[in-house]
Amino acid sequence: MIRKATFNDLDAVERLYNETHDAEEAGIITTGWKRTVYPVRATAQAALERDDLFVMEADGRIIGSGIINQIQVDVYEGAPWKYPVPDDQVCVLHTMMISPAEFGKGYAREFLQFYEEYALEHGCTELRIDTNARNTAARAMYRKHGYSEIDIVPTTFNGIPGIQLVLLEKALNPKLELFLKQKHTLDLFLERGAISKAQYDKSLGDLTEKMGIKE
């Protein structure tokens, strides 16, 4: 489950930050983040006060966190975005992390899916993310899920100097996203035996024709 964070989640989010710093310092992961600089408890506190801090729960534990808003960092201005839409149609994901102990379980993919659905629900069709050029694992994951790298900008970022900041974007097609959601529901019905293959084929055909989707 992914939900808005509350004050009671701050300690857990801070622990996530520290687990990430521990893994970075042990050479297990490479994020380019720095302990005592970014991210720190104040990072989560500020997001909580803006009401844009989210947490992911599994088995009653906070195992992931991220910040979703429409705040574009200064280096976004003038970047060669492929989809230059109005600012009120841009949604940004910041400081997404999954506990290193939970890597490889698909949680990052689930967080990205939540982010995209949240963006559409709030009228945004342009997604933007940034990451450190050294974070090759994150870059590969974003590419796998349809994000394009449009620039790498040298900057001091969140108080950390010497960062090569990778800017990524993804444009959403609301009609296609809705089609895929409804098709997924039909797939589940078929898998569970709630509808026959003939009913599935007819419903999918009707849906495809209604929405003008070419598969």
Secondary structure, DSSP 8 states (H G I E B T S, - for coil): -EEE--GGGHHHHHHHHHHHHHHHHTTS-----BTTTBS-HHHHHHHHHHT-EEEEEETTEEEEEEEEES---GGGTT---SS---GGGEEEEEEEEE-GGGTTSSHHHHHHHHHHHHHHHTT--EEEEEEETT-HHHHHHHHHTT-EEEEEEEEEETTEEEEEEEEEEEE--HHHHHHHHHHHHHHHHHHTTSS-HHHHHHHHHHHHHHHT---
